Amino acid sequence: MRMTRLILATAVMLTALGFARAQYGDLGDLKIAKPDDKVDVKSTPAPKDAVNLFFGKNLDRWVMRNDEKKSAEWEVLKGGVAQAKAGDIITKEQFSGHFMLHVEFRVPYLPDQKGQGRGNSGVYVQGRYEVQVLDSYGLDSKNNDCGAIYEVAAPLVNACKAPTVWQSYDIEFTAPKCADGKKTEPARMTVHQNGVLVQDDVKISVDNTRAGRGGEPCTPGPIMLQYHGAPVQFRNIWLVQKK
């Protein structure tokens, strides 16, 4: 009986390891448009005035979206990488006004999946406005693909690297303008993906993109990272408040 259990446990472990390798290993016969698409984006160090939201050691600044008394349950892997699992996470701190958010991410290679099943996640600014994370490599990008403000604006160009390769978002966000607690102007967002402009000072026509936390748009909100069933990975997340 003990030997049988040992064999079964070993088989499960080897299967899991093989699955992990397939997700972040060989890209098989995936057609690569240009060599640079398989080169990790260069990591950008946080400036001195930045708020370090994740610098590789722990997720102490984060909690679970659906239970803010619980510490973030995502895995922190070797090399300073946070891997999505178990639900969305949000920052303890909330942000308003005008700021720049830097996020580095990579999506797994899931060739058996299609569309929104291929490495889906998202970066939600103020917990309300999603910049989509997805394996959209080589696609004619729509408003639900990587680089999109979800269901609001498609990216200007498809700037995606191949799956398994590190990418970056630099998101410049301006919160809605309000008077007497009522919104007078919408939120605005400019996004660079891997250094390429994909959203240019877009007015966000909604107060909450799909699956966002919602809430009053005239109040501050956290940064939220979505778990959508795929082991999407993140590193080097920081924010600089601007005037």
N, C-alpha and C positions, 0 to 999 in steps of 0.2 A: 504493500500500500504506500509506504513512504517513497519507494523508488518510483512508483507511478506518479505520485504527486510531484516529485522532483523533475521527472521528465516533462510533465505538463507545464510546470512553472518555467522550465528552461525554454520550452517551445514558445510559450507566450512572450517571454523576454526577447527571444530571437526574432519573433514576428514583429514585435514593437520596434526593435532596432532596425529591422529591414524597412519597416514603414517610415521611420524617421529618415533613413538614408534616402529613400525614394522621394520624400518631400523636399529635402534640402541638399540632395546630392546630384546625381547624374541627370541631365536634361534629355537624355535619350536622343531621339531624332527630331527634337524641336528645332525648327528653322530659325536661325539667328540672323537678323537683318544686317547687323554690323558688329564688329568685335567688341566695341565699347559697351554694347548691351549686356555683356557678361562680366563687366568690370564694376565692382562695388563703388558706389558714390563715396567720395572722400568725406570722412566724418568731420563735422564742424564743431570745434570746441566752444563751450559756452563762454560768452564774454563776461567780464567782471561784474557787470550789473545785472546778470541774468538770475532768474529763479531756477535752480536745478530741480526739475521734477522727477527725472530718473537719470542717474549717472552710473548705473551698472551694479551697484552694491545691494540695494534693497528697494522695496516699494513702500517705504515708510510714509511717503507723502500721499498715498493712495488708499482708498477704501472701496468696498463693493458698492456698486450702484444701488442695489436693492436692499442693502442693509449697511448703512453708513457706520454702524458700530463694529463691523467686521473688517479686519485688515484685508488688503487685496490678496486674493488667492491665486494669482497668476504665478507661474514658475519663473524664478530667476536662474538662468543657465550660466555656464562658464562663458567668459568673454564679455560679461556685462550685458546680457540679453534677457529681456522679459518676453515670455511666451504666453499668448492668450489661452485662457481656459476658464471654465466655471462661471462665466458671466462678465458683464461690463464692469469696468473700474472707473472711478472718478477721483480727481484730486480733492484733498481736504480743503485746500485753499480755493477761493472763488475770485474771478477776475472780471473787470469791467473796463470801460474806456477804450484806449487804443494800445494794442500790443502786437508783438511779433512772437509767434510760436514756431519752434523748430522741432521736427520729429523725424527720426530715421526709422525705417521699417523694411521688412522684406516679407514676401508672400511665398508659401510653399508651392511646389509644382504638383498639381493634382490633375493629371491628364485625363483621368476617368470622369472628372466633373465638368459641368458646363455652366456658362453664364455666371450668375451670382453665387454659385457653389465653388468657384475657383479662388480660394484664399480670401474670403470676404471678411472685412473689418471696416473700421471707420474712425476718424479723428473728429470728435464733436467739440466745437468751440462753444464755450459757455454751456456745454451739455445740450445745445439746441441745434447747432448748424453743422451738418456733417460734410467733411471732405472725405470722399469715398476711398477706401483701400481695397484693391482687388487685383487679381491677375488679369490685366487687360492688354497684355503684350501683343502688339501687332494688329490690334483691332481698329476699326473705325469707331472712335470713342463716342459714346452717347452720354446722357446726363446721369447715368447710373454706373459709369465706369470709373476706373482709377483716375484721379485728378478732377473729377466732377464735384461740384457742390450738389449734393444728392437731390436729384429731381428738380433742380433749380437751373443749373447751367452746366453744359458739357464743357470739357476742357478745350481750350483753343487749338491745342495739338496733342497728340498722343506722345507723351514724353517718357513712357514706361520703359524700364529695363526689364530683362527677362526675369521670370520667377526664380526664386532662391538668391537673387542678387540684391544687395542693400541699395535702398533708394532714400530720398529725403523729400520732406515738405518744409517750405518756409511760408508760413501763413501770416499775412499781415491783416489784422482784424480791427475794425472800428465798430464798437457797439452802437445800437440804435440811439438816436438823439431823442430825448424825452423832455416834456414840460408838464409840470403838475402831475407826474406819474403816468402820462400818456405818451405813446410813441408819436414823434413828429417826423422822423426820418428813419428809414430802415437801416439795418446793419449792412456793412460793406466788407468785402473780402478780396484780397489779392493773394494769389498762390503761385509760388514757383515750385515745380517738381523737378528734382535733379538739376536745379539751376535754370530751368526753362520756364518762362511765363506761361501758365496754363489758365489762370483766372485773373482778369484785369479790372480791379476796382468794381467788382460786381455788387449791385444792390440786391440784397437777399429779400425776396418778395414775401417770404413766410416768416413766422415767428418760431417755427419748429419744423425741421425736416423729419422725415419718417424715422421712427424709433428713438427720437430725441427725448430728453427729459421734460421738455416743455417749461412751463412756468412763465411768470411775468417778464416780458422782454426788456423792461426797464430796470431789472435787477441784475446784479452780478451772477455769474455761473461758473462751474468748474470746467476743467478739461476732462473729457470722457473718451476712453478707448473702448471700442466695441468688441465683444466676443460673439462671433456669428458661426461658431462651430468649427472653425479652422485654426490651426496653430500658427497664426500670424505672429511675427516677432518684431519687437521694438527695441531701440537703444537710443541713448543720447537725446533726451527730451528736455528742452529748456524754453524759458519764456522771458522776454524783455518788455517791460512796461514802457510805453512811449507817451510823450506829451501831446 
